[in-house]
Amino acid sequence: MQPIIIVLIILVVLVFIALIKTIQVIPQASAAIVERFGRYTRTLNAGLNIVVPFIDSIRNRIDLREQVVPFPPQPVITQDNLVVNIDTVIYYQVTDARAATYEVASYIQAIEQLTVTTLRNIIGGMDLERTLTSREEINAALRGVLDEATGKWGIRVNRVELKAIEPPTSIQDSMEKQMRADRDKRAAILQAEGVRQSEILRAEGEKQSAILRAEGEAKAAALRAEGEAQAIRTVFESIHAGDPDQKLLSYQYLQMLPKIAEGDANKLWIVPSEIGDALKGLSGAFGNLGGGMPGFNTGNTGNTGNGSNGTVERREEPPVD
């Protein structure tokens, strides 16, 4: 009985293993290569698949999603004999699982070596300045070459990106100095432009201020002149309206004489001839009252006949002891 039980157990295990090998579940976005006695038979797609156990075997399972592979920095010589280190990133996708399995031994390694070779060919025809400023051009050229070469491997290169381009240390120092000099130049230009604009604005302000000040002074002078003219007209009209006689005018002239004689430095002054006429008239008026005007010599203050002004001399009386 025991040998029969052992045989049954062995048969059950073999059936279980056969079932496991018969049923193959392939995940989504994946593919599997099936070989029968070492020869390619078919490609299993996503889902439940049945294979012949112990006859068919799974050679390779391939991910059909887009893959991202960064490559280490590669030293590349530019056209002007400068060594730069370039990091690249490749975005690729397997489109044919059979070709990716049988057309190339390791498509990852093949893509890396092809990328390095193509990159050296492209950068070798550019100088450093163009290399630093032409990333899009390099990416497009690199992608075109890789996509054409990897097509027969069942690989499609979607994108190629340059992560970094590192020039030599000495070149980096020179570039930094040049950038600093450019920044200082732009700062100096901006500062000079600011000073120039400030001077222009200040000059414009001073100009407008001078114009406004001159306009204000002109208006003030016009207003003063207009006021003085109005005052003269008012006084003139008032005098004529009052119809003053010669005696009143003579008395007004005499009231102005003390103001003319104010100050110790006034020894001699010139008065109009009309004042002499007024003094004559006023002397006549006082003479009629029986008095005179001491202190003034009116003999030379009249009109001399030619319309010239008379001269009045100031007299100082000696102090009385």
C-alpha positions, 0 to 999 in steps of 0.5 A: 500500500505504501508504494502505491500511495507514494506513486499517487502523491508523486502523480498529484505533484506532477499534475500540479506542476504541469498545471502551473506550467500550463497556465501563464498569466502575463501582466498588463503592458508586458510580453513573454517569449515562448520557445519550444525545444529552444526555438521561438514559437510565439509571443504571449500578450497580457492576460491568461495564456496556455502553454504545453508544459515541459515542452514550451518554456518562457524565454524572456519577460519584457516590460513594454512600458516606456523606460528611463535610463540615465547614463553616467557622465561621458568625456567628450572632446569638442571642436576646439579641443576641450574636454566636457563631461555630458550626462544623458538620459534616454527615454525608450520603449520596447515595441517588438519583444521578439526583436528585442530578445533575438536581434541584440544581446543586451539592448540597454548596453547597446543603447548606451554605447550607441549614445556615447558614440553618437554624442562624441560624433555630434559634439566633435563638430561643435565648439564649446560655446555652441555646445553649451547653447545648442542643447535642443539641436544636440538632443534632436540629432542624437534622438534621430540617430538612436531611433534609426539604429534601434528600430531593428532591435524593436526599440523606439527612442522617444526622447534624449535629454542632456542632463548636464554639460560640465566644461573644464574647471579652468573654463568654468572660472573664465566663464564665471569671470566673464559673467561677473564682468557682464553683470558689473557692466550692466549694473554700471550702465543701469546706474549711469542711466538712472543718474542720467534720468535723475538729472533730466528729471531734476532739470525738468523740475527746475525748469518748470519751477523757474517758469512757474516762478517767473509767471508768478512774479509777472502776474504779481507785478501786473497785479501790483501795477494794476493796483497802483494805477487804480490807486492813482486813479482813485486819488486823482479822481478824489482830488478833482472831485474835491476841487482843491485850491492853491492853499490846500496844495501848498499846505500838502507840499509843506507837510511833505518837506519834513519827510524829505529832510529826514536823516542826518546825511541830507545837507542838500536836496532838489525839490520841484519848482511847483513846491516854490510856487506853492510856498509863494502862495502859502507865504502870501496866505500867511502874509495876509494873516500878518505872519511869515515862515521863518527858517526858509529862504523862498527867494530861490525856490521859485521857477527860474523861468526855464522850468528847472527845479529849485534848490533848498539848503538845510540850515542848522541853528546853533544851540542856545547857551 
